[in-house]
């Protein structure tokens, strides 16, 4: 919206008094109210579908059996089922090895900001970090993005990376490439945060109003009692291991979403090869690539054969 307003004069639209100012507080109140209303809609839809909605925490006692502890403290209940799906999601990862990391906020904290920071630093190269950088810049905040390599969105199509990197730099977002872990983060007497960084351009310090960590998400599975069932986790990030149909090694137990560390549900998913073959009328045969699945980076190459 802010970008459209700024571009309006180029298309002959006259805005009396110039570009209007933006009020962060108004947007936050309306967004919070919308999310609350949306949560209510989902809960009512569950009720309409005759789903039993239990508010609490659950853990496995054994395969096919979970114990739920109610959030209101009213007690526990043991439930049994032939099919159990784990979809507990994840929580933002924080760099606890950096002195002063606690002075920053995570990606959830973005939604709790009561006022718009004039100067913001964002750490991360995924779609959440990139989205935040675009939002703050469009609304007029001085925005700096720290990434570990030479581009962001590295799991996306290379053309998307190249175009967005150039666009972000053109609109004034400062991208610090090849950023190492900050040596420390200080909170000054003024309330500002001072970041001590080391990037491809060298070492330095940067004072900002807000620092946002958007460096990934950790699967929220530690309290599920997974030791009581035969579910395996990868050693690096703790994601649950599943096959291509979301099955865990335990029969009747499935896992979807952030906890699997595969394809996030928001930005997209890996298409089935059969669906792709139908879409392109068989121009890319299964035998031509020699396997039963398709990596989406190959789509432009196959499409060029049409």
C-alpha positions in Angstrom: 0.0 0.0 0.0 2.8 2.4 0.9 4.6 1.7 -2.3 1.4 2.3 -4.4 0.8 5.6 -2.7 4.4 6.7 -3.4 4.1 5.6 -7.1 0.6 7.3 -7.6 1.9 10.7 -8.9 3.8 8.8 -11.6 0.4 7.6 -12.9 -1.3 11.0 -12.8 -2.8 10.8 -9.4 -2.5 13.9 -7.3 -2.4 13.5 -3.5 -3.2 16.8 -1.8 -0.6 17.6 0.8 1.8 15.0 -0.4 2.2 11.4 0.7 0.2 10.8 3.9 1.9 9.6 7.1 1.7 6.1 8.4 0.4 5.2 11.9 1.9 1.9 13.2 -0.4 1.8 16.2 -3.5 1.9 14.1 -2.3 -1.0 12.0 -1.2 -3.1 15.0 -4.6 -2.7 16.7 -6.5 -3.7 13.5 -4.2 -6.6 12.8 -4.5 -7.9 16.3 -8.3 -7.7 16.2 -8.3 -9.5 12.8 -6.2 -12.3 14.1 -8.4 -12.7 17.2 -11.4 -12.8 15.0 -9.8 -15.3 12.7 -8.8 -17.6 15.6 -12.5 -17.5 16.7 -13.6 -18.5 13.2 -11.3 -21.5 13.1 -12.4 -22.7 16.5 -16.1 -22.4 15.6 -15.4 -24.3 12.3 -14.0 -27.1 14.4 -17.1 -27.2 16.5 -19.3 -27.2 13.4 -17.4 -30.2 12.1 -18.0 -32.0 15.4 -14.4 -32.0 16.3 -13.5 -32.3 20.0 -11.2 -29.3 20.7 -9.0 -29.8 23.8 -6.9 -26.9 25.0 -3.8 -28.3 26.7 -0.4 -30.0 26.2 -0.1 -33.7 25.1 2.6 -36.3 25.3 2.9 -39.8 24.1 2.7 -42.6 26.7 3.2 -45.3 24.1 2.3 -45.7 20.4 -1.4 -44.9 19.9 -1.8 -43.4 23.4 -1.4 -39.8 24.5 -1.9 -37.9 27.8 -3.4 -34.4 27.7 -2.9 -32.0 30.5 -5.6 -29.3 30.3 -4.4 -25.7 30.1 -6.9 -24.6 32.8 -5.3 -26.9 35.3 -8.5 -29.0 35.6 -6.6 -32.3 35.2 -5.5 -34.8 32.6 -7.1 -37.2 30.1 -5.7 -40.2 28.3 -6.7 -40.6 24.7 -6.1 -43.6 22.4 -6.2 -43.5 18.6 -5.1 -45.6 15.6 -3.9 -42.5 13.8 -2.1 -39.6 15.4 -0.7 -36.6 13.5 2.0 -34.4 15.1 1.7 -30.8 13.9 3.1 -28.8 16.8 5.1 -26.4 14.6 8.2 -24.7 15.7 9.4 -21.6 17.6 12.0 -19.0 16.6 15.6 -20.0 17.0 17.8 -17.6 19.0 21.6 -17.2 18.9 22.2 -17.9 22.6 26.0 -18.0 21.9 26.1 -14.3 21.2 26.6 -12.0 24.3 23.6 -9.7 24.5 21.4 -11.6 22.1 18.5 -11.2 24.5 18.4 -7.5 23.6 17.0 -8.4 20.2 13.5 -9.8 19.5 12.5 -12.9 17.6 10.1 -13.0 14.6 7.2 -13.5 17.0 8.2 -10.3 18.8 7.6 -8.4 15.6 3.9 -8.6 16.2 4.3 -7.1 19.6 6.1 -4.0 18.6 4.0 -1.1 19.9 5.7 1.5 17.7 7.6 1.5 14.5 11.4 1.5 14.9 13.1 4.2 12.9 16.2 2.0 12.5 16.0 -1.7 12.4 18.5 -4.5 11.8 17.3 -8.0 10.7 19.4 -11.1 10.9 18.5 -14.0 8.5 18.2 -14.9 4.9 14.9 -16.8 4.8 11.5 -15.6 3.6 10.6 -14.3 7.1 13.7 -12.1 7.3 13.3 -10.9 3.7 9.6 -10.2 4.2 10.3 -8.1 7.4 13.0 -6.1 5.6 10.6 -5.3 2.8 7.9 -4.2 5.2 10.0 -1.9 7.3 11.7 -0.3 4.3 8.3 0.3 2.6 7.0 2.0 5.7 10.0 4.3 6.0 12.3 2.6 8.5 16.1 2.6 7.9 16.5 -1.1 7.2 19.7 -3.3 7.4 19.7 -7.0 6.6 22.5 -9.3 7.7 22.9 -12.6 5.7 25.5 -15.3 6.0 26.2 -15.7 2.2 26.1 -13.6 -0.9 22.3 -13.9 -1.4 19.1 -14.5 0.5 16.3 -17.0 -0.2 18.9 -19.6 -1.2 16.3 -22.4 -1.5 14.3 -20.4 -4.0 14.7 -20.1 -7.7 18.0 -18.3 -8.6 16.1 -15.8 -10.7 14.0 -14.8 -7.7 17.1 -14.4 -5.6 18.9 -12.2 -8.2 15.9 -10.0 -8.9 15.0 -9.4 -5.3 18.5 -8.8 -4.2 18.9 -6.1 -6.8 15.4 -4.6 -6.0 16.1 -4.5 -2.3 19.4 -2.8 -2.7 17.9 -0.3 -5.2 15.2 0.8 -2.8 17.7 1.5 -0.1 17.9 -1.7 2.1 21.5 -2.2 3.2 22.4 -5.9 2.8 25.4 -7.0 4.8 26.7 -10.1 3.0 28.8 -12.9 4.4 28.0 -11.9 8.0 29.5 -13.9 10.8 28.0 -14.2 14.2 27.9 -10.8 16.0 30.7 -10.6 18.6 28.2 -8.9 21.0 25.1 -6.8 21.2 25.0 -3.9 23.7 22.1 -2.0 25.1 23.1 1.7 25.5 21.9 4.1 28.2 19.9 5.8 25.4 18.0 2.6 24.8 19.6 2.1 21.5 21.2 -1.3 20.6 24.8 -1.4 19.4 25.7 -4.3 17.2 29.3 -5.4 16.8 29.4 -7.2 13.4 31.9 -8.8 11.0 30.9 -9.0 7.3 32.5 -9.1 3.9 33.1 -5.4 4.2 34.9 -5.8 7.5 34.2 -5.3 11.1 32.2 -2.4 12.5 29.4 -1.3 14.9 25.8 -0.3 14.1 23.3 1.5 16.4 19.6 0.6 15.9 16.3 0.9 17.7 15.3 -2.7 17.1 17.2 -5.9 16.3 15.2 -8.9 14.9 16.5 -12.4 14.9 15.0 -14.4 12.0 17.5 -17.2 11.7 15.2 -20.1 11.5 12.8 -22.2 13.6 13.3 -25.0 16.1 10.8 -27.9 16.1 8.6 -27.7 19.1 8.7 -31.4 20.1 10.8 -31.6 23.2 7.8 -32.2 25.6 5.9 -34.7 23.5 7.3 -37.8 25.1 8.9 -39.0 21.8 11.2 -41.3 23.8 8.1 -43.5 24.4 7.6 -44.2 20.7 9.9 -45.1 17.8 10.1 -41.6 16.2 13.5 -40.6 14.9 15.0 -37.1 14.8 17.8 -35.7 12.7 21.0 -35.0 14.7 21.6 -31.5 13.4 18.3 -29.6 14.1 16.1 -32.2 15.8 13.4 -32.4 13.0 11.3 -35.5 13.0 12.2 -37.9 10.2 9.4 -38.9 7.8 9.0 -40.5 4.4 7.5 -38.8 1.4 4.0 -39.5 2.7 4.7 -37.9 6.1 4.9 -41.3 7.9 7.2 -41.6 10.9 8.8 -45.0 11.6 6.0 -45.7 14.1 2.9 -47.0 12.4 -0.1 -44.7 12.7 2.0 -41.7 13.7 2.5 -38.9 11.2 4.2 -35.5 11.2 3.7 -32.4 9.0 4.9 -28.8 8.9 7.9 -27.2 10.5 8.7 -30.1 12.7 9.8 -32.2 9.7 12.3 -29.6 8.3 11.2 -30.3 4.8 9.0 -28.0 2.7 7.4 -25.2 4.7 3.7 -25.0 4.0 3.7 -21.2 3.4 6.1 -20.6 0.5 5.4 -23.7 -1.5 5.9 -27.4 -1.9 7.6 -29.9 -4.1 5.2 -30.9 -6.9 4.5 -34.5 -7.6 6.2 -35.7 -10.9 2.9 -37.2 -12.2 1.1 -33.8 -11.7 4.0 -32.1 -13.5 3.8 -34.5 -16.4 0.1 -33.8 -16.7 0.7 -30.0 -16.6 3.2 -30.2 -19.4 1.4 -32.8 -21.5 4.2 -35.3 -21.2 6.9 -33.2 -22.8 9.3 -34.2 -20.0 9.1 -37.9 -19.7 9.8 -39.8 -16.5 12.7 -41.7 -18.3 14.3 -38.5 -19.5 15.2 -37.5 -15.9 15.5 -41.1 -14.7 13.7 -40.7 -11.4 10.2 -40.6 -10.0 10.3 -37.1 -8.5 11.0 -33.7 -9.8 13.1 -30.9 -8.2 11.4 -27.6 -9.0 14.6 -26.0 -10.2 14.3 -28.2 -13.3 10.8 -26.8 -14.3 12.2 -23.9 -16.4 14.4 -26.3 -18.3 11.6 -28.7 -19.1 9.2 -25.9 -19.9 11.7 -24.7 -22.5 11.2 -27.9 -24.4 7.6 -27.1 -25.2 
